[in-house]
Amino acid sequence: MYELKTKETDHSVIEFIEQIENSGKRADAYRLLDMFTETTGYPAKMWGPSIIGFGSYHYKYESGHEGDAPLVGFSPRKAKISLYFATGDTKREELLENFGKHTSGKGCVYINKVADIHVDVLQALIRQSVKFLRETYPQD
C-alpha cells in the first residue's frame, strides 16, 4: 500500500521559518504566512518537513488512491519559493497570466521573492484554489 509522505504534523511553523538561513527568504516566508492565514482564515500547519499548509481536504481518485492534502500552501525552499494551489482548475491559469515573475509546474508555482509578484493576484489564487477544492471535494 502506498504511504503518503506529506502528512500534517504538529511541528512548529514559526520554528521552521526561523531556521531559514537567508534573511530575505525568511522575511518573505513571514509575509506569505500572514497573507495565506488572512486570506484562508485557516491556521498554518506543517505538512511533512517543509510545506506550510492551510486547511485540508480529503481526495479520492477513481484509481482508489486517496489521502489528505492542504487546500493551499507554500514552501520556502533554497532555490525558489514553491506555492501550492489546486491543480486542474482553469481559472488558476487565467490568474497566473497577471501574477508577475514566476514559473509553474503541474502542482506548484515557483517564485524567487514576494516582490516579484502581485499580492492581490496571489490572494485571488488562494481564494480560487480553496473554492475549487471545496467544490471538487465536498466535505461530508
N, C-alpha and C positions, 0 to 999 in steps of 0.2 A: 504494500500500500504506500502511495506517495505521501510523504510527510512535508507539510508546508514549513518553509524556513522562516518566513516573515509572519510572525505572530505578535500580537500585542503583549508587551511586557510591563512590568511595574518599575522599570528603571527611570531615573530622573531625567526629564527633558533638559532642565537647566544644567545639570551636571554634564550631560552630553555636549551641550552648546559651549560650556566653559572649557571643554577640552580641545576646542578648535584652535589650532595654533595661529592661524592667520587672523589678525585682529579685524581686518575688513570683512572677511567671510563670517567671523563671529558676530559682528555688528549686523550684517545682512541677515544672519540666522535669527537674531532677536527681532529684527524688523518683520521678517516673514512670520515668525511666531505670533507677533501681535496682529498682523493682517489676517492670517488664517483663523486665529481664535475669534477675532471680532466678526469676520465675515461668516464663519460657520456657526458660531455660538457653541462649539464643542471644545472641551478642554484638550490640550495636546497630550498625546500618549506616544511612547516609544513603540515602534513596530520593528522587531528584530534589533540588531545592534546599531542601526544608523538611519532609520527613517522616522521622522516625526509626523504622525498621522492624526487626523481629526475625524471623529465619528467613525462608524464602521457599518458594513453591510455584509450579508451572507449571500454568496453566489452559488449557483449550481448549474453546471453545464450539461448539455444533452449527453455528453460522454459519461456523466456520473461524477465527474470531478467536482468537488465543492470545497468551500472554505470561507474564511472571513478576511476582509481587507479594509483598510481605511478608505473613507469616502474621498478624501484628498490628503495630500501630504507633501513633504519636501525633505531633502537630504542634502546638507551642505558638505559635499564631497570635496576631495582635494583639488581636482581639476575644475569642476563646474558644480553649480548647484542644480540638483535634479528636482523638478516639480512633478508631482503625480496627480494626474487628472483622469477622469473616466476615458476609457478607450471606446471607439465605436460611435461616438457622438459627433455628428456632422457639424454641430454648432461650435464645437471646440476648434475645428479648422478655421471657421469663419472668424472667430475671436482672435486666433493666433495671427491672422493677417495684420492686425493693428497692435500686436503685443510689444514689438520692439525687437532688439537683438536677441536671437535665440536659435537653437536647433532643436529638432524633435525626432524622437523615435516612436515606436508603437505605443509604449506606455508612458514615456517620460518626455518632458520638455526641459531643455538644458539652458541655463543662463550663466553668465560669468559673474554678474553682480546685479543687485536690485536697481542701481542707477541706469542700467541698460534697458529697462522695461517700463511700460506704462502701468502704474499700480492700479489705476481704475480698470484696466483690461484684466489684470491679474484677479481683482475682486470679482469681475464678471465671470472669468473662467472658473473660479472657485464655486460661485453660486450655481453656475450652469452644470458643473460636474456633480454637485450634490443633488440637484434637481433631477438630472438624467439618471443617476444611480438609484435614487429613491423611487422613480417611476419604473425603472427596469427591474429592480429587485425590491418589491414592496415588502415591508416587514409584516409578519403575521401578527 
